[in-house]
Amino acid sequence: MKNLFNVLAIAIFALSFASCGEQTDAVESGVYEGTIDKVEPAKTEIYVKTADDKTLELYFTEATLLTKNGEKVAFDALEKGQKVEVEIEKIGKRLDPISVEILE
């Protein structure tokens, strides 16, 4: 009975924690333009709002190329409100950014 209680408590916690997060959308691999809605430096993660009102949750990998004016830049160059073009690869439910170009 105690184990059942622990399992239920963990499940309730996980569900409540998940519901507090950003609502994001699944899209296919491709190139998208949008505006940075949120930057999470500790997670090297950004949320991009596209023109068709989708929110993309993108966790940078070591292979992600971040550029501005054709030059490679550091993650801390990203700011909320910037226009970006992102090339992503969908792997399962995850969206991996192959490249992110800061447009302005």
LOZA-517277 format. One line per 5 residues: for each residue z, x, y of N, C-alpha, C, O. Coordinates in steps of 0.2 Angstrom, whole numbers, plus 2048, in hexadecimal, padded with zeros to 3 digits. Example, Ala and Ser with C-alpha at 12.3 -4.5 7.8 and 13.67 -1.06 7.14 Angstrom:
% residues 2
827:842:7E4:827:83E:7EA:827:842:7F0:82A:847:7EF ~ 823:840:7F5:824:844:7FB:827:840:800:828:843:806
***
This chain:
% residues 104
800:804:7FA:800:800:800:800:804:806:7FD:803:80B ~ 804:80A:806:804:80E:80C:7FD:811:80D:7FB:812:813 ~ 7FA:813:808:7F3:816:808:7EE:811:80C:7EA:813:810 ~ 7EF:80B:80A:7EA:806:80C:7EC:805:814:7E7:804:818 ~ 7F2:805:816:7F4:805:81D:7F1:80A:821:7EE:809:826
7F1:810:81E:7EF:816:821:7E7:816:822:7E4:818:827 ~ 7E4:814:81D:7DC:813:81D:7DB:80E:823:7D6:80F:826 ~ 7DE:808:823:7DD:803:828:7DE:805:82F:7DA:804:833 ~ 7E3:809:830:7E5:80C:836:7E0:811:839:7DE:810:83F ~ 7DD:815:834:7D8:81A:836:7D2:816:838:7CE:818:83D
7D0:811:834:7CA:80D:835:7CA:809:83C:7C5:809:840 ~ 7D0:806:83E:7D1:803:844:7D0:808:84A:7CD:807:84F ~ 7D3:80E:849:7D3:813:84E:7CC:815:84F:7C9:816:855 ~ 7C8:816:84A:7C1:819:84A:7BD:814:84D:7B9:815:852 ~ 7BE:80D:84C:7BA:808:84F:7BB:807:856:7B7:806:85A
7C2:808:858:7C3:807:85F:7C1:80D:863:7BF:80C:869 ~ 7C1:813:860:7BF:819:863:7B7:819:864:7B5:81A:86A ~ 7B4:816:85F:7AC:816:860:7AA:811:865:7A5:812:868 ~ 7AE:80C:866:7AC:807:86B:7AD:809:872:7AB:806:877 ~ 7B1:80E:873:7B2:811:87A:7AC:815:87C:7AC:817:882
7A8:817:878:7A3:81C:87A:79D:819:87D:79D:813:87E ~ 798:81D:880:792:81B:883:78E:817:87E:78D:819:878 ~ 78B:812:880:786:80E:87C:77F:812:87D:77C:813:882 ~ 77D:815:877:777:819:877:771:815:873:773:811:86F ~ 76B:818:874:765:815:871:762:81A:86C:762:820:86D
75F:817:867:75B:81B:862:754:81B:864:752:815:865 ~ 751:821:865:74A:821:866:746:825:861:74A:829:85E ~ 740:825:861:73C:82A:85D:73B:831:860:73C:831:866 ~ 739:836:85C:738:83C:85F:732:83B:864:72E:837:863 ~ 733:83F:869:72E:83F:86F:730:842:875:736:845:875
72D:841:87A:72E:843:881:730:83D:885:72D:838:885 ~ 736:83E:889:738:838:88D:73A:83B:894:73D:841:894 ~ 739:837:899:73C:839:8A0:741:834:8A1:741:82E:89F ~ 746:837:8A5:74C:833:8A7:750:836:8AC:74F:83B:8AF ~ 756:833:8AD:75B:836:8B2:762:837:8AE:764:833:8AA
765:83D:8AF:76B:83F:8AC:770:83A:8AE:772:839:8B4 ~ 773:836:8AA:779:831:8AB:77F:835:8AB:784:832:8AE ~ 780:83A:8A6:787:83D:8A5:785:844:8A2:781:844:89E ~ 78A:848:8A4:78A:84F:8A1:790:851:89E:795:850:8A1 ~ 791:853:898:797:855:894:796:85C:893:794:85E:88D
799:860:897:798:868:896:79C:86A:890:799:86E:88D ~ 7A2:867:88F:7A5:86A:889:7A2:868:882:7A3:86C:87D ~ 79E:863:882:79A:862:87C:793:864:87C:78F:863:878 ~ 791:867:882:789:868:884:785:862:882:781:863:87E ~ 787:85D:885:784:856:884:782:853:88A:786:854:88F
77C:850:88A:77A:84C:890:778:845:88E:776:844:888 ~ 779:840:893:776:839:892:771:838:897:772:839:89D ~ 76B:836:894:765:835:898:763:82E:898:762:82B:893 ~ 763:82B:89E:760:824:89F:759:824:8A0:757:827:8A5 ~ 755:821:89C:74E:821:89C:74B:81B:8A1:74F:817:8A3
745:81C:8A3:742:817:8A7:742:810:8A4:743:80B:8A7 ~ 742:80F:89D:742:809:89A:749:807:898:74B:803:893 ~ 74E:80A:89C:755:808:89B:759:80A:894:75D:806:892 ~ 756:80F:891:759:811:88B:75E:817:88D:75C:81B:892 ~ 763:818:889:768:81E:88B:768:822:884:769:820:87F
766:828:886:765:82D:880:76B:832:881:76C:835:886 ~ 76E:833:87B:774:837:87A:771:83E:877:76F:83E:871 ~ 771:843:87B:76E:84A:878:773:84F:878:776:851:87D ~ 775:852:872:779:858:871:774:85E:871:770:85E:86D ~ 775:862:875:771:868:875:773:86D:86F:779:86D:86D
76E:870:86C:76F:875:867:76D:87C:86A:76B:87C:870 ~ 76E:881:866:76D:887:868:765:888:869:763:88D:86D ~ 761:884:866:75A:885:867:757:881:86D:751:881:86F ~ 75B:87C:870:759:878:876:757:87D:87C:75B:881:87E ~ 751:87C:87E:74F:880:884:750:87B:88A:74D:876:88B
754:87E:88F:755:87B:895:752:87F:89B:753:884:89C ~ 74D:87B:89F:749:87E:8A4:749:87B:8AA:74B:874:8AB ~ 748:87E:8B0:747:87B:8B6:742:87F:8BA:743:886:8BA ~ 73D:87C:8BC:737:880:8C0:734:885:8BB:732:88A:8BD ~ 734:884:8B4:731:888:8B0:736:88E:8AE:734:892:8A9
73C:88F:8B1:740:894:8AF:746:891:8AB:748:88C:8AC ~ 748:895:8A6:74E:894:8A2:754:894:8A6:755:898:8AA ~ 758:88E:8A5:75F:88E:8A9:764:88C:8A4:763:88A:89E ~ 76B:88D:8A7:771:88C:8A3:772:884:8A3:770:881:8A7 ~ 776:882:89E:778:87B:89D:77C:879:8A4:77B:873:8A5
77F:87D:8A7:783:87B:8AD:77E:879:8B3:781:877:8B8 ~ 778:87A:8B2:773:878:8B7:772:870:8B7:76F:86E:8BC ~ 774:86D:8B2:773:866:8B1:778:862:8B5:77E:864:8B5 ~ 776:85D:8B8:77B:859:8BC:778:851:8BC:773:850:8BB ~ 77D:84D:8BC:77C:846:8BC:777:844:8C2:778:847:8C8
772:840:8C1:76E:83E:8C6:767:842:8C6:762:840:8C9 ~ 767:847:8C2:761:84B:8C2:75B:848:8BE:75D:845:8B8 ~ 755:848:8C0:750:846:8BC:74E:84B:8B7:74D:851:8B8 ~ 74D:849:8B0:74B:84E:8AB:746:84B:8A7:744:845:8A6 ~ 742:850:8A3:73E:84E:89E:740:852:898:742:858:898
741:84E:893:744:850:88C:73F:84F:887:73C:84A:886 ~ 73F:854:883:73B:854:87C:740:854:877:744:858:876 ~ 740:84E:873:745:84E:86E:742:84D:867:73D:84B:866 ~ 746:84F:862:745:84E:85B:74A:849:858:750:84B:858 ~ 748:844:855:74D:83F:852:74E:842:84A:749:843:846
754:843:849:756:846:842:75B:841:840:761:841:842 ~ 759:83C:83B:75E:837:839:75F:833:83F:75B:830:842 ~ 766:832:841:767:82E:847:769:832:84D:76A:830:852 ~ 768:839:84C:76A:83E:851:763:83F:855:75E:840:852 ~ 764:840:85C:75F:842:860:760:849:862:765:84B:866
75C:84E:860:75D:855:862:758:857:868:752:856:867 ~ 75A:859:86D:756:85B:873:752:862:871:756:867:870 ~ 74C:862:871:748:868:870:748:86C:876:749:872:876 ~ 746:868:87B:746:86B:882:748:866:887:747:860:886 ~ 74B:868:88D:74D:864:892:74A:868:899:74C:86E:89A
746:864:89D:743:867:8A3:746:863:8A8:745:85D:8A9 ~ 74A:867:8AD:74D:864:8B3:747:863:8B8:744:868:8BA ~ 745:85D:8BA:740:85B:8BE:742:85B:8C6:73D:85D:8CA ~ 748:85A:8C7:74A:85B:8CE:751:85D:8CF:754:85D:8D4
***
